[in-house]
Amino acid sequence: MYQNHFISFIESLKRDNNTNIINTILEGYQVIIEAQTHDKDAKNPDGSYVSYSKTNDPSFDEDGYETPGEDYVLIDKVFVPKDKRGQGTGKKIIKQAIHEIMNSEDKNLDIRLSADPFDGGMDQEKLVKFYEKLGFSVDDYVEGMPGVMMTYTGKDPGIQT
């Protein structure tokens, strides 16, 4: 159902000759597909998972032309089943992801995430404190907007067992 709406939306943009917007949307759509594929592959036996991908935040000038931003690695999904929370699982999988990133071709890029309690199972303040204990610092907080952007400022946590 949503795919048909998406295709109709892209077709209307094509008719209006909005090439920059179409390319930006399609790039984002591809990242979502890749992240979903990565999620399936990265799922742990206990149901927890973390996914991340290389990305950047483009900016647009006053004429609407896109300028690429700085590349960084975005930890875009962290999930721990409710019955596994409070047992160190989240800390373990995030440290493992940081270690993998810091030992990959993307090791010189910033590692960022948005502290946003999507399922309502955790208070945002607690979530920010949790990530701060892991070595993240707050970049940006906009009152009334979901999520707090954070950047990893710690060292390689090593392999987590």
Secondary structure, 3 states (H helix, E strand, C coil): CHHHHHHHHHHHHHHCCCHHHHHHHHHHHHHHHHHHHHHHHHCCCCCCEEEEEEEECCEECCCCCEECCCEEEEEEEEECCHHHCCCCHHHHHHHHHHHHHHCCCCCCCCEEEEECCCCCCCCHHHHHHHHHHCCEEEEECCCCCCCEEEEECCCCCCCCC
